[in-house]
Amino acid sequence: HPHEQQWYVNQAMFRGQQYVQWSERDQKLTVPEVPSHRIRLTINRIFPKVRARRAKFLKNRIRWDVFPATLEQRDKMNARATKKVLDYQYRRMRLEKKYRQVLATTDTQAKGYMWLYWDESVKVRIQIVDPMTGQKSVQEVEAGDVAVEVGSPLEVLVSDPQCSDLCYQEELMRLKMRDVKTLQARYPDKAHLIKSSTASADIFRYQKQMASLSATGSVAQMEDKKSKDGNDTTVLVTEYFVRPCPDYPNGRYVVVAGEEVVLKDAELPYGFHDMENPFPCVEFTDVEMAGQYWSPTVMEQLIGLQREYNLMRSKLAENIRLMAFPKLLAAKQHNIPPGAWTSEAGEFVEYNAIPGHPPPQPWNPPNISSDVWQTIAILQKEFEDVSQIYPVSEGKAAGATSGFQTNLLQEATDSVHAPDSRAHEMVWQELGYKVRRLIKMGYD
């Protein structure tokens, strides 16, 4: 929950609700009240920095390359066929779009997941030969196929928060609300035991609040999914994974729907137990950190600078408003009607003159110190230093005077984020191995 609170704030800051704060008392985001004359400007400098960093991961389309293990002809043909089927699955499962969803999650919640499973309900076209006539025909049957589902850190529980990598976790749990009918079709022998459950309000509290975050930073009340007759149609599904150990050489896998155990297997699903990551998922990380599983995000480091920048810009706006329409110092004896002093040009303001008494005088605010402008310039530079996204990465020339110099600066900026991009490429490699393993098990 402490990490989820920070992810909630990150989500609000990215959307532009940058004056919200987390209230421990109310357990929600709140906006502190201020006098009506205060100006609150929101110049979202986090948004372009995060988008520029995300573009570095999406600059090149992911492509799987498959190489034969030996120089034998059979392995060469195997590699060629694997390449074709992986490219087909990349298009069929729309993995490029799912990768964009994963990056949107890692930007605000530090990690993102892709869960693999075999979906038996998928209809595929197969060729059938009539044994009597020998004629061939194509029919659609529910033969199943590989499926990849994008997961959120809000669904994942790890046993060791000091272990920074998912593949070395001893135990792992995933909690998710799923449709009752879909789950009954997946486990037909336990269908009569699977019933809707509503005892998950506290588990997914932050997830619901993030999903219902409005433009003003407030949270609307979300209702659970219900059918036409008013009954709940979802059930809490808990998946429990144990990596291979002396007690379970091939791992362990248990599925609980509501309060009923619908599957208890003495080995991990899909035969991944011999891999370094034996779990049926791959993990994408925004910023890796040693000795801590829930690592911080780049966005989290920019929140303090963003609040200070908004404060400075708001103070400047307030000062400009006072200079354009200053306050008026007037004695009560002047009897100036309320609302007579406005910003209208050429307006006559009548008041009762008193002999020997000075007329009303405007009060002009002091000039803004040059330190304020220097502070704003420093904050802009600190945004670049902390995010390591410099103007050349956003298409700006900055101080470059030649195209060659601009290219060198862009390459230098890309090299800073290259380790994180390479880490994602290694995750894609692992995903390719697991997709191929599922294909080998499920295809004939």
RAKAKA-V163296 format. One record per backbone hydrogen bond with DSSP energy under -0.5 kcal/mol. NH is the residue of the N-H (numbers start at 0). CO is the residue of the C=O. Records with the same first field share a line. If there is no record, write none. Layout:
NH=CO  CO
This chain:
4=0
5=1
6=2
7=3
8=4
9=5
10=6
11=7
12=8
13=9
14=10
15=11
16=11
17=15
19=16
20=29
22=27
23=21
26=22
27=22
29=20
31=18  29
37=34
40=38
43=41
44=42
47=43
48=44
49=45
50=46
51=47
52=48
53=49
54=50
55=51  52
56=52  53
57=53
58=54
75=71
76=72
77=73
78=74
79=75
80=76
81=77
82=78
83=79
84=80
85=81
86=82
87=83
88=84
89=85
90=86
91=87
92=88
93=90
94=89
97=93
98=94
99=95
100=96
101=97
102=98
103=99
104=100
105=101
106=102
107=103  104
108=104
109=105
110=108
111=283
112=150
113=281
114=148
115=279
116=146
118=116  144
119=117
121=118
123=140
125=123  138
127=125  136
129=127  134
133=129
136=127
138=125
140=123  138
142=121  140
143=121
144=118
146=116
148=114
150=112
152=110
154=151
155=152
156=172
158=170
160=158
162=159
163=161
167=164
168=165
171=240
172=156
173=238
174=154
175=236
177=175  234
179=232
182=178
183=179
184=180
185=181
186=182
189=186
190=187
192=189
193=189  190
194=192
196=233
199=197
200=197
203=199
204=201
207=203
208=204
209=205
210=206
211=207
212=209
213=217
216=213
219=211
226=230
229=226
232=224
234=177
236=175  234
237=235  255
238=173  236
239=237  253
240=171
241=251
242=169
244=247
250=247
251=241
252=264
253=239
254=262
255=237
256=259
257=235  255
258=256
259=256
261=254  259
262=254
264=252
267=249
270=267
271=268
274=271
277=275
280=278
281=113
283=111
285=109
291=288
292=160
294=292
298=106
300=296  297
301=297  298
302=298  299
305=301
306=302
307=303
308=304
309=305
310=306
311=307
312=308
313=309
314=310
315=311
316=312
317=313
318=314
319=315
320=316
321=317
322=318
323=319
324=320
326=362
328=360
329=327
333=330
334=331
339=336
341=339
346=343
348=346
349=347
351=333
352=350
356=353
360=328
362=326
363=361
371=368
372=368
373=369
374=370
375=371
376=372
377=373
378=374
379=375
380=376
381=377
382=378
383=379
384=380
385=381
386=382
387=383
388=383
389=387
392=389
393=389  390
394=391
395=390
399=396
405=401
406=402
407=403
408=404
409=405
410=406
411=407
412=408
413=409
414=410
415=411  412
416=412
417=413
420=416
421=417
422=418
423=419
424=420
425=421
426=422
427=423
428=424
429=425
430=426
431=427
432=428
433=429
434=430
435=431
436=432
437=433
438=434
439=435
440=436
441=437
442=438
